[in-house]
């Protein structure tokens, strides 16, 4: 028996498998593989290399899982995703199933036929217009033809919306409306509204949207978190949580509706002044009072963004075919320095979206200034979210500053065609240079950025090792090995969240977050990874998914 239980108190759960990949950095390479893991009271209590090595711990109430051909791994983290958006999307019109605009609009029309007049209609958010036959967004006129009796909000990802006329009216958006700083209200060549809003312009709509009732919100989070768990995810780092939704997450936890652990980055996108940042932090402090943080739901920090996404990431060189357009910075650097400094002064961490190489350069300038102001800042307080187009000098700088970076191949997978249109093939292929980041010593961890990319443990591993996308294989020289990709979702992810002492690997005393796979993800055919799902996901000793 390995380190762990020293008595014969019966265990709650015992799993026998072909291999238990502990990912324990302290294990010697020549140690025999583990074959059995015991779980008691929500924690791992023992491991053994012998199939019958822990049989003395089997009692009348022990759940015995005898899977001699299966493989055990730690449960995975998705270190950059959007569970709140996934919960909303559960109830949306499923436009992600459409293959052309006729199907897309038909789904909205069908939903409108059974929805009371005047009620908002919203769509799912995990779709890409380039995957439609027409390769474009719907227009206000097309949405009006689908229904004139309902305000319609078509949302793609976190930062793009298209509205019909009724929704534009309710949001107070007219031909004369100016976009807020860092936002775009799109117009055609004649200056007419197309209905599309980008980046901070979406705030004009979000402030008038009716909020679903709490029962509906909890049901959405239950369904979405169970679906994350079904892919092997045990912990999500939700990187865009409105501060008022902390209470919704709290209520979901109270009803045992969160199948995964949640680490929250509260959205700071609307906090532009020192007073607004302080007000946001006050609300976070108020929520966290009275011990509301626990292993299941925990505040991680605040999320900002320095630039836009596919169509608005800030570049050093102009966009393809747009010689005067370099993307958009969402902050003046000195203002972001002040905001980030205010957050870390209050003991909070900060993650900042940076997509283009100019966006990353400016963000590293900001972080360097904050670090000079706060020389004793704990490691990992400042994090680059994405760091998509990272030049060699920028990688070296981030590593020298000790700044962790979260990367998301599923985002590249779904967005490659869109990105090629505006950046060209060369810059798109250069996104997420994982091989270089790791070889140079970066602190990397991985996720999906759902709803732009699909979430799932092995679809991410598959993508990082193949560099396959909707545009085919891009940048194969940046691919990494399978074990490295798994580590980015486990050991490295726990380091990012500051939980290496309790999560990320399978060791006695660690939280019992693990997954069981019929194929060994570390050695099965690579093509099998894309659709591979666990037969069981366990979080804190509790089975949250069983196929």
C-alpha positions as CSV (number, residue, x, y, z in Angstrom):
1,X,0.0,0.0,0.0
2,X,1.3,3.5,-0.8
3,X,1.2,6.4,1.6
4,X,-2.3,7.0,2.9
5,X,-4.5,4.9,5.1
6,X,-2.8,3.1,7.9
7,X,-5.9,1.6,9.5
8,X,-8.5,-0.7,8.0
9,X,-11.5,1.7,8.3
10,X,-13.7,0.8,5.3
11,X,-13.4,3.2,2.4
12,X,-16.3,4.9,0.6
13,X,-15.2,4.3,-2.9
14,X,-12.5,1.9,-4.3
15,X,-11.6,1.9,-8.0
16,X,-9.4,-0.8,-9.5
17,X,-8.1,0.0,-13.0
18,X,-5.4,-0.9,-15.5
19,X,-3.6,2.3,-14.6
20,X,-4.1,5.2,-12.2
21,X,-2.1,8.1,-13.6
22,X,-1.6,10.2,-10.5
23,X,0.4,13.0,-12.2
24,X,2.1,13.4,-8.9
25,X,5.2,15.5,-9.5
26,X,6.9,13.8,-6.6
27,X,6.7,10.3,-8.0
28,X,10.0,8.8,-9.3
29,X,9.9,7.8,-13.0
30,X,10.8,4.2,-12.2
31,X,8.0,3.7,-9.6
32,X,5.4,1.1,-10.7
33,X,2.1,2.5,-11.9
34,X,-0.7,2.7,-9.5
35,X,-3.7,0.3,-10.0
36,X,-6.1,1.1,-7.2
37,X,-7.3,4.3,-5.6
38,X,-9.4,4.6,-2.4
39,X,-11.6,7.5,-1.5
40,X,-13.1,8.4,1.9
41,X,-14.8,11.5,3.1
42,X,-14.3,13.3,-0.2
43,X,-10.5,12.8,-0.3
44,X,-8.1,10.3,-1.7
45,X,-6.9,8.1,1.2
46,X,-4.7,5.4,-0.4
47,X,-3.2,4.2,-3.6
48,X,-1.7,0.8,-4.5
49,X,0.2,-0.7,-7.5
50,X,-1.4,-4.1,-6.8
51,X,-4.9,-4.7,-8.0
52,X,-5.9,-6.3,-4.7
53,X,-3.6,-4.0,-2.6
54,X,-6.4,-2.1,-0.9
55,X,-8.9,-4.9,-0.5
56,X,-8.6,-4.7,3.2
57,X,-10.4,-1.3,3.0
58,X,-13.5,-2.8,1.4
59,X,-16.5,-2.7,3.8
60,X,-20.2,-3.4,3.5
61,X,-20.9,0.1,2.3
62,X,-17.9,0.5,0.0
63,X,-18.7,1.2,-3.6
64,X,-16.4,-1.0,-5.6
65,X,-15.6,-0.1,-9.2
66,X,-13.8,-3.0,-10.8
67,X,-12.6,-1.7,-14.2
68,X,-9.5,-3.8,-15.1
69,X,-9.1,-2.3,-18.6
70,X,-9.9,1.4,-17.7
71,X,-7.7,4.3,-16.8
72,X,-8.0,6.8,-13.9
73,X,-6.8,10.5,-14.3
74,X,-7.3,13.5,-12.1
75,X,-10.5,15.5,-13.1
76,X,-9.6,18.3,-15.5
77,X,-9.9,22.0,-15.0
78,X,-11.2,24.4,-17.7
79,X,-9.1,27.4,-16.7
80,X,-10.9,29.9,-18.9
81,X,-14.6,29.4,-19.7
82,X,-18.0,30.9,-19.2
83,X,-20.3,28.7,-17.1
84,X,-22.7,31.6,-16.5
85,X,-23.1,32.0,-20.3
86,X,-23.5,28.2,-20.7
87,X,-26.3,28.3,-18.1
88,X,-28.1,31.0,-20.0
89,X,-27.6,29.2,-23.3
90,X,-29.4,26.1,-22.0
91,X,-32.7,27.9,-22.5
92,X,-31.8,29.6,-25.8
93,X,-33.0,28.9,-29.3
94,X,-30.5,26.2,-30.4
95,X,-29.1,28.1,-33.5
96,X,-25.8,26.2,-33.1
97,X,-27.5,23.3,-34.8
98,X,-28.2,25.4,-38.0
99,X,-26.1,24.9,-41.1
100,X,-27.5,27.9,-43.0
101,X,-29.4,31.1,-42.4
102,X,-32.7,29.6,-43.5
103,X,-32.4,27.0,-40.7
104,X,-31.1,29.6,-38.3
105,X,-34.0,31.9,-38.8
106,X,-36.5,29.0,-39.0
107,X,-35.5,28.0,-35.5
108,X,-36.2,31.5,-34.2
109,X,-39.5,31.6,-36.1
110,X,-40.6,28.2,-34.5
111,X,-39.6,29.5,-31.0
112,X,-41.5,32.7,-31.6
113,X,-44.7,30.8,-32.5
114,X,-44.9,29.3,-29.0
115,X,-43.6,32.4,-27.1
116,X,-46.0,35.2,-25.8
117,X,-45.8,38.4,-27.8
118,X,-43.4,40.9,-26.3
119,X,-41.3,38.3,-24.5
120,X,-37.5,38.4,-25.3
121,X,-36.2,35.6,-27.5
122,X,-32.5,34.7,-27.1
123,X,-30.3,32.2,-28.8
124,X,-27.6,29.8,-27.8
125,X,-24.2,31.4,-28.0
126,X,-21.8,28.6,-29.1
127,X,-22.0,29.1,-32.9
128,X,-19.8,30.7,-35.6
129,X,-21.2,32.5,-38.7
130,X,-18.4,31.2,-40.9
131,X,-19.7,27.7,-40.3
132,X,-23.1,28.7,-41.9
133,X,-23.4,28.2,-45.6
134,X,-23.6,32.0,-46.1
135,X,-20.7,32.7,-43.8
136,X,-22.3,35.8,-42.3
137,X,-24.4,37.0,-39.4
138,X,-28.1,37.5,-39.8
139,X,-29.3,41.0,-40.2
140,X,-31.9,43.1,-38.4
141,X,-34.2,42.9,-41.4
142,X,-33.9,39.0,-41.5
143,X,-34.6,38.8,-37.8
144,X,-37.6,41.1,-38.2
145,X,-39.0,38.7,-40.9
146,X,-38.7,35.8,-38.4
147,X,-40.8,37.7,-35.8
148,X,-42.0,41.2,-35.5
149,X,-43.8,40.5,-32.2
150,X,-40.7,39.8,-30.0
151,X,-37.4,41.5,-29.2
152,X,-34.8,39.1,-30.5
153,X,-31.2,38.9,-29.2
154,X,-28.8,36.7,-31.2
155,X,-25.6,36.3,-29.3
156,X,-22.4,34.8,-30.6
157,X,-19.8,34.3,-27.9
158,X,-19.4,36.8,-25.1
159,X,-18.8,40.0,-27.2
160,X,-21.0,39.9,-30.3
161,X,-24.8,40.4,-30.6
162,X,-27.3,41.0,-33.4
163,X,-30.7,42.6,-32.6
164,X,-34.0,42.9,-34.4
165,X,-35.8,46.2,-34.6
166,X,-37.9,45.6,-31.5
167,X,-34.8,44.8,-29.4
168,X,-33.0,47.9,-30.8
169,X,-35.9,50.1,-29.7
170,X,-36.0,48.7,-26.2
171,X,-32.2,49.2,-25.9
172,X,-32.7,52.8,-27.1
173,X,-30.3,52.4,-30.0
174,X,-31.0,54.6,-33.0
175,X,-29.1,55.8,-36.1
176,X,-27.8,58.7,-33.9
177,X,-26.6,56.5,-31.0
178,X,-22.8,56.7,-30.5
179,X,-21.0,53.6,-29.4
180,X,-19.4,53.6,-25.9
181,X,-15.6,53.7,-25.7
182,X,-14.3,50.2,-26.7
183,X,-17.6,49.3,-28.4
184,X,-18.9,49.1,-32.0
185,X,-22.4,49.7,-33.2
186,X,-22.1,48.4,-36.8
187,X,-23.5,50.3,-39.7
188,X,-23.6,49.5,-43.5
189,X,-22.2,51.6,-46.3
190,X,-25.2,53.9,-46.1
191,X,-24.8,54.4,-42.4
192,X,-27.8,52.3,-41.4
193,X,-27.8,50.0,-38.4
194,X,-27.1,46.4,-39.2
195,X,-28.2,45.3,-35.7
196,X,-24.8,44.1,-34.7
197,X,-23.1,45.2,-31.5
198,X,-19.5,44.3,-30.6
199,X,-17.5,44.5,-27.4
200,X,-18.6,47.2,-24.9
201,X,-21.6,48.2,-27.1
202,X,-23.4,45.0,-25.8
203,X,-23.7,46.8,-22.5
204,X,-26.5,48.9,-24.0
205,X,-28.6,45.8,-24.3
206,X,-27.6,44.0,-21.2
207,X,-28.8,46.8,-19.0
208,X,-32.4,46.4,-20.4
209,X,-32.6,42.6,-20.6
210,X,-35.1,41.1,-18.2
211,X,-33.4,38.8,-15.8
212,X,-34.6,35.2,-15.7
213,X,-36.1,34.1,-12.4
214,X,-33.8,32.3,-9.9
215,X,-35.4,28.9,-10.6
216,X,-34.6,29.1,-14.3
217,X,-31.1,30.3,-13.6
218,X,-30.4,27.4,-11.2
219,X,-31.8,24.9,-13.7
220,X,-29.5,26.3,-16.4
221,X,-26.4,26.1,-14.2
222,X,-27.3,22.5,-13.1
223,X,-27.7,21.4,-16.8
224,X,-24.6,23.2,-18.0
225,X,-22.3,22.1,-15.1
226,X,-23.5,18.5,-15.5
227,X,-22.5,18.7,-19.2
228,X,-19.0,20.1,-18.3
229,X,-18.6,17.1,-15.9
230,X,-19.7,14.7,-18.6
231,X,-16.6,15.7,-20.6
232,X,-14.2,15.1,-17.7
233,X,-14.2,18.7,-16.3
234,X,-14.2,18.9,-12.5
235,X,-13.4,22.6,-12.0
236,X,-14.2,25.6,-14.1
237,X,-12.7,29.1,-13.9
238,X,-15.5,31.3,-15.1
239,X,-13.9,34.4,-16.5
240,X,-16.9,36.8,-16.9
241,X,-19.3,36.6,-14.0
242,X,-21.5,39.7,-13.4
243,X,-21.1,40.6,-9.7
244,X,-24.8,40.2,-9.2
245,X,-24.6,36.6,-10.3
246,X,-22.5,35.7,-7.3
247,X,-25.8,35.3,-5.5
248,X,-27.1,33.0,-8.3
249,X,-24.1,30.8,-8.0
250,X,-24.5,30.8,-4.2
251,X,-28.1,29.7,-4.6
252,X,-27.1,27.0,-7.1
253,X,-24.6,25.7,-4.7
254,X,-27.2,25.7,-1.9
255,X,-29.4,23.5,-4.0
256,X,-26.5,21.2,-4.9
257,X,-26.9,22.2,-8.6
258,X,-23.2,22.8,-9.3
259,X,-21.7,19.5,-10.6
260,X,-18.3,21.1,-10.9
261,X,-16.2,23.4,-8.7
262,X,-16.3,27.0,-9.7
263,X,-13.6,29.6,-9.5
264,X,-15.0,33.1,-10.2
265,X,-13.5,36.0,-12.0
266,X,-16.0,38.9,-11.6
267,X,-16.4,41.0,-14.7
268,X,-14.7,44.4,-14.4
269,X,-15.6,45.4,-18.0
270,X,-18.1,48.1,-16.8
271,X,-15.9,49.4,-14.0
272,X,-14.1,52.3,-15.7
273,X,-13.5,54.8,-12.9
274,X,-11.7,54.4,-9.5
275,X,-15.1,54.8,-7.9
276,X,-16.7,52.0,-10.0
277,X,-13.8,49.7,-9.3
278,X,-14.1,50.3,-5.6
279,X,-17.9,49.7,-5.7
280,X,-17.3,46.4,-7.5
281,X,-14.7,45.3,-4.9
282,X,-17.0,46.3,-2.1
283,X,-19.8,44.1,-3.5
284,X,-17.3,41.2,-3.8
285,X,-16.2,41.7,-0.2
286,X,-19.7,41.9,1.0
287,X,-20.6,38.6,-0.8
288,X,-17.5,36.9,0.6
289,X,-18.2,37.9,4.1
290,X,-19.4,35.2,6.5
291,X,-17.4,32.4,4.9
292,X,-19.2,32.0,1.7
293,X,-16.1,30.8,-0.1
294,X,-15.6,27.0,0.0
295,X,-14.0,24.2,-2.1
296,X,-17.1,24.2,-4.3
297,X,-17.5,27.9,-5.1
298,X,-14.7,30.4,-4.6
299,X,-14.0,34.0,-5.7
300,X,-10.8,34.1,-7.7
301,X,-10.5,37.7,-8.8
302,X,-11.5,40.3,-11.3
303,X,-11.5,40.1,-15.2
304,X,-10.6,43.0,-17.5
305,X,-9.9,43.1,-21.2
306,X,-7.2,45.2,-23.0
307,X,-8.4,44.5,-26.6
308,X,-11.1,42.8,-28.6
309,X,-11.3,39.4,-30.1
310,X,-11.2,37.9,-33.6
311,X,-12.3,41.1,-35.4
312,X,-10.9,43.6,-32.9
313,X,-7.7,42.2,-31.3
314,X,-5.1,44.9,-31.2
315,X,-2.2,44.3,-33.7
316,X,1.1,45.9,-34.4
317,X,0.6,45.5,-38.1
318,X,-2.7,46.3,-39.9
319,X,-5.5,43.8,-40.5
320,X,-5.6,42.0,-43.8
321,X,-7.1,44.3,-46.5
322,X,-7.6,47.1,-44.0
323,X,-4.4,49.1,-44.1
324,X,-5.7,51.7,-41.6
325,X,-7.2,49.3,-39.0
326,X,-5.1,47.7,-36.2
327,X,-7.9,46.5,-34.0
328,X,-9.0,48.2,-30.8
329,X,-7.6,48.8,-27.3
330,X,-10.4,48.9,-24.8
331,X,-8.4,50.9,-22.2
332,X,-6.0,53.7,-22.0
333,X,-2.9,52.0,-20.5
334,X,-2.6,54.4,-17.5
335,X,-6.3,53.9,-16.7
336,X,-5.9,50.1,-16.7
337,X,-2.8,50.4,-14.5
338,X,-4.9,52.4,-12.0
339,X,-7.7,49.9,-12.1
340,X,-5.5,46.8,-11.7
341,X,-3.5,48.4,-9.0
342,X,-6.7,49.2,-7.1
343,X,-7.8,45.6,-7.3
344,X,-4.5,44.1,-6.2
345,X,-4.3,46.6,-3.3
346,X,-7.4,45.0,-2.0
347,X,-5.8,41.6,-2.1
348,X,-7.6,40.4,-5.2
349,X,-6.1,38.8,-8.3
350,X,-6.6,40.0,-11.9
351,X,-6.9,38.2,-15.2
352,X,-6.8,40.4,-18.4
353,X,-7.9,39.3,-21.9
354,X,-5.2,40.1,-24.5
355,X,-5.6,38.7,-28.0
356,X,-3.4,40.6,-30.5
357,X,0.4,41.2,-30.2
358,X,-0.1,44.9,-29.6
359,X,-2.7,44.1,-26.9
360,X,-0.3,41.8,-25.2
361,X,2.6,44.3,-25.4
362,X,0.4,47.0,-23.8
363,X,-0.8,44.6,-21.2
364,X,2.7,43.6,-20.2
365,X,3.5,47.3,-19.9
366,X,0.6,47.6,-17.5
367,X,1.6,44.6,-15.5
368,X,5.2,45.7,-15.2
369,X,4.1,49.1,-13.8
370,X,1.8,47.4,-11.3
371,X,4.6,45.1,-10.2
372,X,6.9,48.0,-9.7
373,X,4.3,49.7,-7.5
374,X,3.7,46.4,-5.6
375,X,7.0,44.7,-5.4
376,X,5.8,42.1,-2.8
377,X,2.8,41.0,-4.9
378,X,2.2,37.2,-4.5
379,X,3.1,35.2,-7.6
380,X,0.2,34.5,-9.8
381,X,-1.7,37.6,-8.9
382,X,-1.6,38.9,-12.5
383,X,-2.6,36.6,-15.3
384,X,-2.7,37.0,-19.1
385,X,-5.9,35.4,-20.4
386,X,-5.3,34.0,-24.0
387,X,-2.1,35.8,-25.0
388,X,-3.1,34.6,-28.5
389,X,-0.5,36.2,-30.8
390,X,2.6,36.2,-28.6
391,X,5.9,37.1,-30.2
392,X,9.2,35.7,-28.9
393,X,10.1,38.9,-27.1
394,X,6.7,39.1,-25.5
395,X,6.9,35.5,-24.3
396,X,10.3,36.2,-22.8
397,X,9.0,39.2,-21.1
398,X,5.9,37.5,-19.6
399,X,8.2,34.7,-18.3
400,X,10.7,37.1,-16.8
401,X,7.8,38.9,-15.0
402,X,6.5,35.6,-13.7
403,X,3.1,36.1,-15.4
404,X,1.0,33.0,-15.9
405,X,-0.9,32.6,-19.2
406,X,-4.1,30.7,-19.9
407,X,-4.4,29.2,-23.5
408,X,-7.4,27.7,-25.3
409,X,-7.0,25.6,-28.4
410,X,-10.9,25.1,-28.7
411,X,-11.1,28.9,-29.2
412,X,-8.6,28.6,-32.1
413,X,-10.4,25.5,-33.4
414,X,-13.8,27.3,-33.8
415,X,-12.4,30.7,-34.7
416,X,-9.7,29.8,-37.3
417,X,-11.7,30.6,-40.4
418,X,-13.0,33.9,-38.9
419,X,-9.5,34.9,-37.9
420,X,-7.9,34.0,-41.3
421,X,-10.4,36.4,-42.9
422,X,-9.2,39.4,-41.0
423,X,-5.6,38.5,-40.0
424,X,-4.5,36.1,-42.8
425,X,-3.2,32.6,-42.6
426,X,0.2,33.3,-41.3
427,X,-0.8,35.2,-38.2
428,X,-3.7,32.8,-37.5
429,X,-1.3,29.9,-37.6
430,X,1.0,31.7,-35.1
431,X,-1.8,31.8,-32.4
432,X,-1.1,29.9,-29.2
433,X,2.6,29.0,-29.7
434,X,2.3,26.3,-27.0
435,X,5.5,24.4,-28.0
436,X,7.5,27.6,-27.6
437,X,5.8,28.8,-24.4
438,X,6.6,25.5,-22.7
439,X,10.1,25.1,-24.0
440,X,10.9,28.6,-22.8
441,X,9.5,28.0,-19.3
442,X,6.1,29.7,-19.2
443,X,3.5,29.1,-16.6
444,X,0.7,27.8,-18.9
445,X,-2.7,26.3,-18.1
446,X,-5.5,25.4,-20.5
447,X,-9.2,25.8,-21.1
448,X,-11.8,26.3,-23.8
449,X,-13.2,29.8,-23.8
450,X,-16.6,28.4,-24.3
451,X,-18.9,29.5,-25.9
452,X,-16.5,30.4,-28.7
453,X,-14.8,27.0,-28.4
454,X,-16.2,23.7,-27.3
455,X,-15.5,22.6,-23.7
456,X,-14.3,19.2,-22.9
457,X,-11.2,17.6,-21.4
458,X,-10.1,15.5,-24.4
459,X,-11.3,17.7,-27.3
460,X,-8.8,20.2,-25.9
461,X,-6.0,17.7,-25.6
462,X,-6.7,16.5,-29.1
463,X,-6.5,20.0,-30.4
464,X,-3.3,21.0,-28.7
465,X,-1.6,17.8,-30.0
466,X,-2.9,18.0,-33.6
467,X,-3.5,21.8,-34.1
468,X,-6.6,20.8,-36.1
469,X,-9.2,23.5,-36.6
470,X,-12.3,24.3,-38.7
471,X,-9.7,25.7,-41.2
472,X,-7.6,22.5,-41.2
473,X,-4.3,22.0,-39.4
474,X,-2.8,25.4,-38.5
475,X,0.7,26.0,-37.1
476,X,1.6,22.3,-36.5
477,X,5.0,23.3,-35.3
478,X,3.3,24.7,-32.1
479,X,1.8,21.3,-31.2
480,X,2.7,19.8,-27.8
481,X,2.8,16.2,-26.5
482,X,-0.3,14.5,-25.0
483,X,1.1,14.3,-21.5
484,X,1.9,18.0,-21.6
485,X,-1.6,18.9,-22.7
486,X,-3.1,16.8,-19.9
487,X,-0.8,18.6,-17.4
488,X,-2.0,22.0,-18.6
489,X,-5.5,21.0,-17.5
490,X,-4.5,19.3,-14.2
491,X,-1.2,20.0,-12.4
492,X,-0.7,23.4,-14.0
493,X,-4.3,24.4,-13.6
494,X,-4.3,23.8,-9.9
495,X,-1.1,25.8,-9.6
496,X,-2.9,28.7,-11.4
497,X,-5.8,28.7,-8.9
498,X,-3.4,28.3,-6.0
499,X,-4.6,24.8,-5.1
500,X,-1.7,22.6,-5.8
501,X,-1.7,21.3,-2.3
502,X,-5.2,19.9,-2.6
503,X,-6.0,19.4,-6.3
504,X,-4.4,18.7,-9.7
505,X,-2.9,15.3,-9.0
506,X,-4.0,12.1,-7.2
507,X,-2.3,11.9,-3.8
508,X,-3.4,10.8,-0.4
509,X,-5.0,13.8,1.3
510,X,-6.0,15.5,-2.0
511,X,-9.6,16.2,-2.9
512,X,-11.0,13.2,-4.7
513,X,-11.5,14.8,-8.1
514,X,-10.9,12.1,-10.7
515,X,-12.1,10.6,-14.0
516,X,-12.4,7.1,-15.3
517,X,-11.8,6.4,-19.0
518,X,-12.4,3.2,-21.0
519,X,-9.4,4.1,-23.2
520,X,-6.1,5.4,-21.8
521,X,-6.0,9.1,-23.0
522,X,-2.2,9.0,-22.8
523,X,-1.8,6.1,-25.3
524,X,-5.0,5.6,-27.3
525,X,-5.0,6.6,-31.0
526,X,-4.9,10.4,-31.2
527,X,-8.1,10.5,-33.4
528,X,-10.0,8.8,-30.6
529,X,-9.3,11.7,-28.3
530,X,-11.7,14.2,-30.0
531,X,-14.9,12.3,-29.0
532,X,-13.5,10.6,-25.9
533,X,-15.5,11.1,-22.8
534,X,-15.1,9.5,-19.3
535,X,-17.4,6.8,-18.0
536,X,-17.3,8.5,-14.6
537,X,-16.4,11.9,-13.2
538,X,-15.9,12.2,-9.4
539,X,-15.7,15.6,-7.6
540,X,-15.0,15.6,-3.9
541,X,-15.7,11.8,-3.8
542,X,-19.1,12.3,-5.3
543,X,-19.9,10.9,-8.7
544,X,-21.2,13.8,-10.7
545,X,-21.3,12.0,-14.1
546,X,-21.7,8.3,-14.9
547,X,-22.3,7.0,-18.4
